Amino acid sequence: MRVVIQKVKSASVTVDDKVISSIGKGLMILVGVSTADTEEDVARLSRKILSLRVFEDLSHPPKTKTKWHGKPWAKSIVDIEGEILAVSQFTLYGTIKKGTKPDFHKAAGVVSASVLYENLVEQLREGLGDVSKVKDGEFGAMMDVALVNDGPVTIIWDTNDATI
């Protein structure tokens, strides 16, 4: 599974001119599922997202004279009791090696991708301990995604690529 993780001050998803999900402080994650992904990838990704330390510890001042507030890279989404907005995005597996039209053959089909994506969302909800803290888009729909990136902090990770 490939994911783009963004630390946000707020984020929302709109479908057919209606906001269907929105969050405050937390993580916006764009999730791509490949043909090679399994439940093991879902578990690895869920653990990684829930434990990733991208938030500041506001109880301690930074050790350097920066504009950061608090100690950077100290807390996870669980620690700050933040929210997650997950959006399925098969285009993360698009390649443009040949020609000018993207090739999506590495992206999983709708049925297998939706099962793994829904399992990821469920594991994130369990990990945060509050169903209302994890929102998602509408699988397969054309969505407008809005966010206010905090930092900005954006991280890309692929469960099947040890180099990323």
Order of alpha helices (4+ residues) and beta strands (2+ residues): beta-beta-beta-alpha-beta-beta-alpha-beta-alpha-beta-beta
